[in-house]
Amino acid sequence: MRVLIFEDEPLAAERLVKLLNEYNREVQVMAIIPSVEEAAEWLLANVLPDLILTDIHLADGLCFDIFKKAKVKCPVIFCTAYEEYALKAFQYHSIDYLLKPVKYSMLEQSLQKLEEMKGSARPLTEPKIDGFISMMNARNITYKSRFMVKLGAKIKAIKVEEIAYFYSHDKLNLLVTRDGYQYPVDYSLEELIQLLDPTWFFHVNRKLIIHIDSAKEIHPYFKGRLKLVLEPGLNEEVIVSSQRTPLFKAWLDQ
């Protein structure tokens, strides 16, 4: 089976490759593509794969724009931290919608479903939306409401409402509260973004996740980028890349 992956987070892409190999070592990953533009160009220039695995949020926009630029008639499995795009996803030959972090058992079920569909020689059919909604509601997705941090010899609970941002510094991942206190946490930023409600938190770059209320000022910057002033302040420039700027603006305007 030939698989094409659209994913802009290297660790998430590596995890998908690992899970695919665990399912079947003969799976061929044709390419890992991080952006809408590159994905559309690849599809227009190459033979379609047997399956596409794609995140919703890519480096330069939403993956749905890929399917507007290039006709895709192969099965698609969406792997994302955001469940609000589920119904839209089923417009694009989707056979499943997996919420991150993707577990082997989840991907295995999706791949088995694909094999059964191929074995029956039936084309992809319109999904039963009502049943899908019930399935999504049954998952009852919840996000962390507090983090336990060390305060000397004690352990303290920090509510997410008190958090201004998380950032990486000197190989440490730090939680910073609105009143400026910092605490080390035992999660990577990639793990944190899966635990936090995307309504309130945004993964600005590889070193920073911010709460929506911590962006005190937003300034246009060179080459389509944005410069943020955070509260409490951070002793380094906070830049939103030109690729992530559209996603950041859409997040602020939700």
C-alpha positions as CSV (number, residue, x, y, z in Angstrom):
1,M,0.0,0.0,0.0
2,R,1.3,3.4,-1.0
3,V,0.6,6.2,1.6
4,L,1.0,9.9,1.3
5,I,1.3,12.0,4.5
6,F,0.4,15.7,4.9
7,E,1.8,16.8,8.3
8,D,3.8,19.9,9.3
9,E,4.8,18.6,12.8
10,P,7.9,16.3,12.3
11,L,7.2,14.3,15.5
12,A,3.6,13.7,14.5
13,A,4.7,12.6,11.0
14,E,7.4,10.3,12.5
15,R,4.7,8.7,14.7
16,L,2.4,8.0,11.8
17,V,5.2,6.4,9.8
18,K,6.1,4.2,12.9
19,L,2.4,3.2,13.3
20,L,2.1,2.4,9.6
21,N,5.2,0.2,9.7
22,E,3.9,-1.5,12.8
23,Y,0.7,-2.3,10.9
24,N,2.4,-3.6,7.8
25,R,6.2,-3.3,7.0
26,E,5.4,-3.3,3.3
27,V,3.6,0.0,3.5
28,Q,5.4,2.5,1.3
29,V,5.3,6.2,2.5
30,M,5.6,8.1,-0.8
31,A,6.3,11.5,0.8
32,I,5.7,13.6,3.9
33,I,4.6,17.1,2.9
34,P,4.1,20.0,5.4
35,S,2.2,22.6,3.4
36,V,-0.9,23.0,1.2
37,E,1.0,24.4,-1.7
38,E,3.6,21.6,-1.8
39,A,0.8,19.0,-1.4
40,A,-1.2,20.3,-4.3
41,E,1.9,20.5,-6.5
42,W,2.8,16.9,-5.6
43,L,-0.7,15.6,-6.4
44,L,-0.7,17.3,-9.7
45,A,2.7,15.9,-10.7
46,N,2.4,12.3,-9.4
47,V,0.2,9.2,-9.5
48,L,-2.3,9.1,-6.7
49,P,-1.4,7.0,-3.6
50,D,-3.7,4.3,-2.2
51,L,-4.3,6.4,0.9
52,I,-3.7,9.9,2.2
53,L,-3.2,10.6,5.9
54,T,-3.5,14.3,6.6
55,D,-3.6,16.8,9.5
56,I,-6.2,19.6,9.2
57,H,-3.9,22.5,10.1
58,L,-0.8,22.5,7.8
59,A,2.0,25.1,7.7
60,D,0.3,27.5,5.3
61,G,-3.5,26.8,5.8
62,L,-6.1,24.1,6.1
63,C,-5.8,20.8,4.2
64,F,-9.2,21.3,2.6
65,D,-7.5,23.8,0.2
66,I,-5.4,21.0,-1.2
67,F,-8.5,19.2,-2.4
68,K,-9.8,22.4,-4.1
69,K,-6.5,22.7,-6.0
70,A,-6.1,19.1,-7.0
71,K,-8.7,16.4,-7.6
72,V,-8.3,13.6,-5.1
73,K,-10.2,10.4,-5.6
74,C,-8.3,8.1,-3.2
75,P,-9.3,7.4,0.4
76,V,-8.4,10.0,3.0
77,I,-7.9,9.6,6.8
78,F,-7.7,12.8,8.8
79,C,-5.5,12.9,11.8
80,T,-5.9,16.0,13.9
81,A,-6.3,17.6,17.3
82,Y,-9.4,19.5,16.2
83,E,-12.8,17.7,16.1
84,E,-14.7,20.8,14.8
85,Y,-13.8,20.0,11.2
86,A,-15.2,16.5,11.2
87,L,-18.3,17.0,9.1
88,K,-16.4,19.0,6.5
89,A,-13.7,16.3,6.3
90,F,-16.3,13.8,5.1
91,Q,-16.8,15.7,1.9
92,Y,-13.4,14.5,0.7
93,H,-13.5,10.7,0.4
94,S,-12.8,10.4,4.1
95,I,-13.0,6.9,5.6
96,D,-12.1,8.1,9.1
97,Y,-11.3,11.0,11.3
98,L,-8.8,10.3,14.1
99,L,-8.1,12.6,17.0
100,K,-4.5,13.2,18.1
101,P,-2.5,11.7,19.6
102,V,-3.3,8.9,17.2
103,K,-3.1,5.5,18.9
104,Y,-2.2,2.3,17.0
105,S,-5.6,0.7,17.8
106,M,-7.3,3.7,16.1
107,L,-5.2,3.6,13.0
108,E,-5.4,-0.2,12.8
109,Q,-9.2,0.0,12.7
110,S,-9.2,2.6,10.0
111,L,-6.7,0.6,7.8
112,Q,-8.8,-2.6,8.3
113,K,-11.9,-0.6,7.2
114,L,-10.0,0.4,4.1
115,E,-9.0,-3.1,3.3
116,E,-12.6,-4.4,3.8
117,M,-13.8,-1.7,1.4
118,K,-11.3,-2.7,-1.2
119,G,-12.1,-6.4,-0.7
120,S,-15.8,-5.8,-1.3
121,A,-15.0,-4.0,-4.7
122,R,-17.4,-1.3,-3.7
123,P,-16.6,2.4,-4.4
124,L,-16.4,4.9,-1.5
125,T,-20.0,5.8,-0.5
126,E,-21.5,8.8,1.1
127,P,-20.9,8.6,4.9
128,K,-23.8,8.3,7.3
129,I,-23.4,11.7,9.0
130,D,-25.8,11.1,11.8
131,G,-23.9,8.0,12.9
132,F,-20.7,9.9,12.7
133,I,-22.0,12.7,14.9
134,S,-23.1,10.1,17.5
135,M,-19.6,8.5,17.4
136,M,-17.9,11.9,17.9
137,N,-20.1,12.8,20.8
138,A,-19.4,9.4,22.4
139,R,-15.7,10.1,22.5
140,N,-16.4,12.9,25.0
141,I,-13.1,14.6,24.3
142,T,-11.8,16.6,27.3
143,Y,-8.8,18.8,27.8
144,K,-6.6,19.4,30.9
145,S,-8.1,21.8,33.4
146,R,-5.0,22.1,35.6
147,F,-1.3,21.2,35.7
148,M,0.5,19.8,38.7
149,V,3.8,21.6,39.2
150,K,6.6,21.4,41.8
151,L,7.0,24.3,44.2
152,G,10.1,23.4,46.3
153,A,9.2,20.3,48.3
154,K,5.5,20.8,47.6
155,I,3.2,20.2,44.6
156,K,0.9,22.9,43.4
157,A,-2.1,22.8,41.0
158,I,-2.2,25.6,38.3
159,K,-5.5,26.0,36.6
160,V,-5.4,26.6,32.8
161,E,-7.1,29.9,33.3
162,E,-4.0,31.1,35.2
163,I,-1.6,30.2,32.4
164,A,-0.2,32.8,30.1
165,Y,2.0,30.6,28.0
166,F,4.4,27.6,27.8
167,Y,7.8,28.0,26.3
168,S,11.1,26.1,25.9
169,H,14.3,27.5,27.3
170,D,17.7,25.8,27.9
171,K,16.2,22.3,27.3
172,L,13.4,23.0,29.8
173,N,9.7,23.3,29.1
174,L,8.2,26.0,31.3
175,L,4.7,27.0,32.3
176,V,4.4,30.7,32.9
177,T,1.4,32.1,34.8
178,R,-0.3,35.4,34.3
179,D,1.4,36.9,37.3
180,G,4.8,35.9,35.9
181,Y,5.7,32.8,37.9
182,Q,7.5,30.0,36.0
183,Y,7.4,26.3,36.7
184,P,9.0,23.4,34.8
185,V,6.6,20.8,33.3
186,D,7.2,17.2,32.3
187,Y,5.6,17.6,28.8
188,S,7.0,18.5,25.5
189,L,5.3,21.3,23.6
190,E,4.1,18.7,21.1
191,E,2.4,16.8,23.9
192,L,1.0,20.0,25.5
193,I,-0.7,21.2,22.4
194,Q,-2.7,17.9,22.4
195,L,-3.7,18.4,26.0
196,L,-4.8,22.0,25.7
197,D,-8.1,23.4,24.4
198,P,-7.4,24.9,20.9
199,T,-10.0,27.5,21.6
200,W,-7.7,29.1,24.1
201,F,-4.2,28.0,23.2
202,F,-2.1,28.4,20.0
203,H,1.2,26.8,19.0
204,V,3.0,29.9,17.8
205,N,6.3,28.2,17.0
206,R,8.6,25.3,18.1
207,K,9.3,27.1,21.4
208,L,6.0,28.7,22.4
209,I,2.3,28.0,23.1
210,I,0.3,31.0,24.2
211,H,-3.1,31.6,25.8
212,I,-5.3,33.9,23.7
213,D,-5.4,36.5,26.5
214,S,-1.6,36.7,26.7
215,A,-1.2,38.5,23.4
216,K,-1.0,42.1,24.6
217,E,0.0,43.6,21.3
218,I,0.1,42.3,17.7
219,H,2.2,44.1,15.1
220,P,2.7,43.5,11.3
221,Y,6.3,42.3,10.7
222,F,8.5,41.7,7.6
223,K,7.5,39.3,4.9
224,G,3.9,38.7,6.0
225,R,4.9,37.8,9.6
226,L,3.5,39.1,12.9
227,K,5.4,40.2,16.0
228,L,3.7,39.6,19.4
229,V,4.1,41.4,22.7
230,L,3.2,39.1,25.5
231,E,1.9,39.7,29.0
232,P,3.9,38.9,31.1
233,G,6.8,39.8,28.9
234,L,9.2,37.3,27.3
235,N,12.9,38.3,27.0
236,E,13.0,37.4,23.3
237,E,11.2,38.3,20.1
238,V,8.0,36.4,19.5
239,I,7.4,36.0,15.8
240,V,4.6,34.3,14.0
241,S,5.8,32.9,10.7
242,S,4.2,33.9,7.4
243,Q,2.9,30.3,7.0
244,R,1.2,30.3,10.4
245,T,-0.1,33.9,10.3
246,P,-3.4,33.0,8.5
247,L,-4.0,30.3,11.2
248,F,-3.2,32.7,14.0
249,K,-5.6,35.3,12.7
250,A,-8.3,32.8,12.2
251,W,-7.7,31.6,15.8
252,L,-8.0,35.1,17.2
253,D,-11.2,35.7,15.2
254,Q,-13.0,32.5,16.2
